[in-house]
Amino acid sequence: MESKRQQKFSRLIQRELAEIFQRDVKSLFTNVFITVTHVSVSPDLSVAKAYLSIMLVPDKEEALEKIKLNVKAIRNALAQKIKKEVRVIPELIFYLDDSSEYASKMDKLFNELDIPKKPSSEETE
């Protein structure tokens, strides 16, 4: 269970990373829509795991690799934004968040189920 301090720090990182992806490093990722869905932080606040939802791109893994290659630039942009609020800028680790894809897959499976209707009381008599 995360402490209040970790939760507050992870919300700060999530908010700032979202802004960085939308405004600051948009030139690195053209025609890609990146959303930061969740950030979890280690107890000592030195490592932040960010889960990203990537849209408008055919190969999400390739886009994630491009993000990982530019992690230094992203961390530097994050440092410029939060340097007055924190002592240590966390190491950033990015993961692909596939929860929306999983939810749509499950929704599709539920829609394909053939559930017979319950007979009405008039039909049983």
Secondary structure, 3 states (H helix, E strand, C coil): CCCHHHHHHHHHHHHHHHHHHHHHCCCCCCCCEEEEEEEEECCCCCEEEEEEEEECCCCHHHHHHHHHHCHHHHHHHHHHHHCCCCCCCCEEEEEECCHHHHHHHHHHHHHHCCCCCCCCHHHHC
